[in-house]
Amino acid sequence: MRRWNGWGEESTVVELPAHGAAFLGELVGAGQVLADATLEQVLAQVPASRISAPHTLISLDAVVRVRHARGQSLPDWLAMREGRFGVFPDGVALPETAAQIRELLAWAQQQEVILIPYGGGTSVAGHINPQASAKPVVTLSLERMNRLLELDEESLIATFGPGANGPQVESQLRARGYTLGHFPQSWELSTLGGWVASRSSGQQSLRYGRIEQLFAGGTLETFAGSLNLPTFPASAAGPDLREMLLGSEGRFGVISEVRVRVSKLAEEEKFYAVFLPDWPRALQAIRTLVQARVPLSMLRLSNAIETETQLALAGHPGQIAWLERYLALRGAREGKCMLTFGVTGNRRQNALSVRQAKQHLKVFGGVFTGTLLGKKWSEGRFRFPYLRHGLWEAGYAVDTLETATDWANVDSLLNKLENSLRSALADEGEQVHVFTHLSHVYGEGSSIYTSYVFRPGNSYAAAMARWQKLKHSACQAIVNNGGTISHQHGVGRDHAPYLPVEKGALGIAALQALSTHFDPDQRLAPGVLLQSQA
Ligand SMILES: Cc1cc2nc3c(=O)[nH]c(=O)nc-3n(C[C@H](O)[C@H](O)[C@H](O)COP(=O)(O)OP(=O)(O)OC[C@H]3O[C@@H](n4cnc5c(N)ncnc54)[C@H](O)[C@@H]3O)c2cc1C
């Protein structure tokens, strides 16, 4: 059963190892544990639905409404844990076909209802939270539209319902010998429609591309009609309309069908770990490696603090001490940075790619440690979000931020971003533990993915106030220093105030015109992506 107030399956528990708790205790102080609300306490607050004309596709059940009321951002986490949800949807629509989505749009128009398209509810930017409104709010969940509808094995194009989550996409494709190759860390729960609507990026984007490259076409149901986007391998027929769906965040319509470019399953896949002696060499190594176009499927470089944190939280102090001794002997001591890379393809090509990568990394002092750590990363790659529970139960809040910028600016922006977080709670005398990795690298630049751990304080209100300071400080650092407000998590409500700096007034007006074109009465997720006009 999926957790109602946190991440993933209730049966999966990842605890903070004792060694990790001691490590954090030294850096930010002893954990501060806050009491959690129970589901019963939350259910007691759910108000009567304001839907006056019930619809057979809409559930008014209180548990269903609670389960669709919040996403996975830190404010969502605090609201769920405290049991102070604020606003609940008045109902949850569960269509099974595109025709039913159209029926729900017509009903919403007639009944003057606000609709919020909902995929897996893994948003970390406040995309799917209902807001207080005089009109009833219905969350439109695509979870029942999760099937592989067609597989064109000649063109390698698969057509899916938009609500297929990561495991549903991969299991249906793998049964036929194919993969989409899109593995965001939220893969267990996030959906194809959500990936397209929020421009998602998967861990192996280096091989398979981001969702922009995988998304071949599809259908958008809007208040102005259905927009069907056929697939073409390429086209010069004017602007590409797929771009209107990518990053649309539910504002233009409901994606009812998604066509994606798939690949044959690879013969072999392996992940390796290499340690670079220091950050300047590590940064140069990863940049020149990606610019040399060595055919790797994944590259992730942790800075020195993240490397130290990962080793401390790994939970096997004996083995880690042995590894540290080995690395020190080979020249990777304090300040070392861990680089994980993957190869995916046929055995001969993989062997060649590994040889090229090794030769390249050696020039920068890389110490190769084989496949053990890479295998551990691969096996645990979807378990990391569960550690948030372990940290919370030990009295620590954790959140992440991400951006992207050109190589010439990566180091400078990374430092400014980290420093903005480190100093954000200085007025309270609180330490913030901040660490970063680069995990989506391109010829011209890189994403920057920063995590931060802090103590929540002695109340939920204090925790929220701390988060607001941290988030605002980091977002300012990003937009004022040449970073995009999001590389992969999207805009939602939390990043919407910062978007105009990036898009400019004319750009925002153009996006607003599109939204008004498809949704004249602004019934779809108002305030998401584009802030509501006063
Ligand atoms: C632990 C964790 C790890 C994460 N890791 C990654 C990562 O590695 N890479 C990454 O890209 N993101 C990551 N995310 C962010 C999140 O998973 C992505 O933004 C994801 O694409 C959201 O998909 P979803 O199906 O959960 O969409 P939701 O959260 O349900 O919705 C997101 C937005 O898409 C809209 N939407 C959803 N479905 C439709 C549809 N069918 N039609 C129209 N609009 C729709 C919603 O209205 C909303 O605006 C992570 C989140 C968490 C909590």
The ligand as an SDF file (V2000), in Angstrom:
LIG
                    3D

 53 58  0  0  0  0  0  0  0  0999 V2000
   11.8790   11.4910   -4.6880 C   0  0  0  0  0  0  0  0  0  0  0  0
   11.6850   12.2130   -5.9810 C   0  0  0  0  0  0  0  0  0  0  0  0
   12.6240   12.0900   -6.9860 C   0  0  0  0  0  0  0  0  0  0  0  0
   12.4490   12.7560   -8.1960 C   0  0  0  0  0  0  0  0  0  0  0  0
   13.3680   12.5590   -9.1870 N   0  0  0  0  0  0  0  0  0  0  0  0
   13.1600   13.1260  -10.3940 C   0  0  0  0  0  0  0  0  0  0  0  0
   14.0730   12.8810  -11.4520 C   0  0  0  0  0  0  0  0  0  0  0  0
   15.0560   12.1490  -11.3070 O   0  0  0  0  0  0  0  0  0  0  0  0
   13.8190   13.4610  -12.6580 N   0  0  0  0  0  0  0  0  0  0  0  0
   12.7230   14.2300  -12.8520 C   0  0  0  0  0  0  0  0  0  0  0  0
   12.5190   14.7040  -13.9650 O   0  0  0  0  0  0  0  0  0  0  0  0
   11.8620   14.5010  -11.8600 N   0  0  0  0  0  0  0  0  0  0  0  0
   12.0450   13.9540  -10.6440 C   0  0  0  0  0  0  0  0  0  0  0  0
   11.1540   14.1970   -9.6370 N   0  0  0  0  0  0  0  0  0  0  0  0
   10.0240   15.1240   -9.8590 C   0  0  0  0  0  0  0  0  0  0  0  0
    8.7510   14.4420  -10.4170 C   0  0  0  0  0  0  0  0  0  0  0  0
    8.8040   13.0610  -10.2220 O   0  0  0  0  0  0  0  0  0  0  0  0
    8.6120   14.7690  -11.8800 C   0  0  0  0  0  0  0  0  0  0  0  0
    8.2670   16.1340  -12.0190 O   0  0  0  0  0  0  0  0  0  0  0  0
    7.5810   13.9140  -12.6260 C   0  0  0  0  0  0  0  0  0  0  0  0
    7.6960   14.1830  -13.9980 O   0  0  0  0  0  0  0  0  0  0  0  0
    6.1570   14.1490  -12.1880 C   0  0  0  0  0  0  0  0  0  0  0  0
    5.3660   13.1050  -12.7240 O   0  0  0  0  0  0  0  0  0  0  0  0
    3.9740   12.6930  -12.0660 P   0  0  0  0  0  0  0  0  0  0  0  0
    3.3660   11.6700  -12.9190 O   0  0  0  0  0  0  0  0  0  0  0  0
    4.1500   12.3280  -10.6420 O   0  0  0  0  0  0  0  0  0  0  0  0
    3.1740   14.0410  -12.2030 O   0  0  0  0  0  0  0  0  0  0  0  0
    2.3480   14.8570  -11.1090 P   0  0  0  0  0  0  0  0  0  0  0  0
    3.2300   15.1960   -9.9730 O   0  0  0  0  0  0  0  0  0  0  0  0
    1.0930   14.1600  -10.8230 O   0  0  0  0  0  0  0  0  0  0  0  0
    2.0490   16.1820  -11.9510 O   0  0  0  0  0  0  0  0  0  0  0  0
    3.0790   17.0200  -12.3610 C   0  0  0  0  0  0  0  0  0  0  0  0
    2.4990   18.0800  -13.3220 C   0  0  0  0  0  0  0  0  0  0  0  0
    2.1270   17.4340  -14.5340 O   0  0  0  0  0  0  0  0  0  0  0  0
    0.7310   17.6520  -14.7960 C   0  0  0  0  0  0  0  0  0  0  0  0
    0.2290   16.4090  -15.3950 N   0  0  0  0  0  0  0  0  0  0  0  0
    0.4000   15.1440  -14.9620 C   0  0  0  0  0  0  0  0  0  0  0  0
   -0.1880   14.2800  -15.8000 N   0  0  0  0  0  0  0  0  0  0  0  0
   -0.7700   15.0210  -16.7760 C   0  0  0  0  0  0  0  0  0  0  0  0
   -1.5290   14.7150  -17.9310 C   0  0  0  0  0  0  0  0  0  0  0  0
   -1.8200   13.4680  -18.2860 N   0  0  0  0  0  0  0  0  0  0  0  0
   -1.9690   15.7530  -18.6920 N   0  0  0  0  0  0  0  0  0  0  0  0
   -1.6700   17.0360  -18.3970 C   0  0  0  0  0  0  0  0  0  0  0  0
   -0.9420   17.3670  -17.3180 N   0  0  0  0  0  0  0  0  0  0  0  0
   -0.4950   16.3770  -16.5300 C   0  0  0  0  0  0  0  0  0  0  0  0
    0.1160   17.9820  -13.4720 C   0  0  0  0  0  0  0  0  0  0  0  0
   -1.0510   18.7720  -13.6020 O   0  0  0  0  0  0  0  0  0  0  0  0
    1.2500   18.7460  -12.8040 C   0  0  0  0  0  0  0  0  0  0  0  0
    1.2500   20.0870  -13.2210 O   0  0  0  0  0  0  0  0  0  0  0  0
   11.3130   13.5680   -8.3940 C   0  0  0  0  0  0  0  0  0  0  0  0
   10.3550   13.6750   -7.3830 C   0  0  0  0  0  0  0  0  0  0  0  0
   10.5360   13.0070   -6.1830 C   0  0  0  0  0  0  0  0  0  0  0  0
    9.4940   13.1240   -5.1180 C   0  0  0  0  0  0  0  0  0  0  0  0
  1  2  1  0
  2  3  1  0
  2 52  2  0
  3  4  2  0
  4  5  1  0
  4 50  1  0
  5  6  2  0
  6  7  1  0
  6 13  1  0
  7  8  2  0
  7  9  1  0
  9 10  1  0
 10 11  2  0
 10 12  1  0
 12 13  2  0
 13 14  1  0
 14 15  1  0
 14 50  1  0
 15 16  1  0
 16 17  1  0
 16 18  1  0
 18 19  1  0
 18 20  1  0
 20 21  1  0
 20 22  1  0
 22 23  1  0
 23 24  1  0
 24 25  2  0
 24 26  1  0
 24 27  1  0
 27 28  1  0
 28 29  2  0
 28 30  1  0
 28 31  1  0
 31 32  1  0
 32 33  1  0
 33 34  1  0
 33 48  1  0
 34 35  1  0
 35 36  1  0
 35 46  1  0
 36 37  1  0
 36 45  1  0
 37 38  2  0
 38 39  1  0
 39 40  1  0
 39 45  2  0
 40 41  1  0
 40 42  2  0
 42 43  1  0
 43 44  2  0
 44 45  1  0
 46 47  1  0
 46 48  1  0
 48 49  1  0
 50 51  2  0
 51 52  1  0
 52 53  1  0
M  END
$$$$
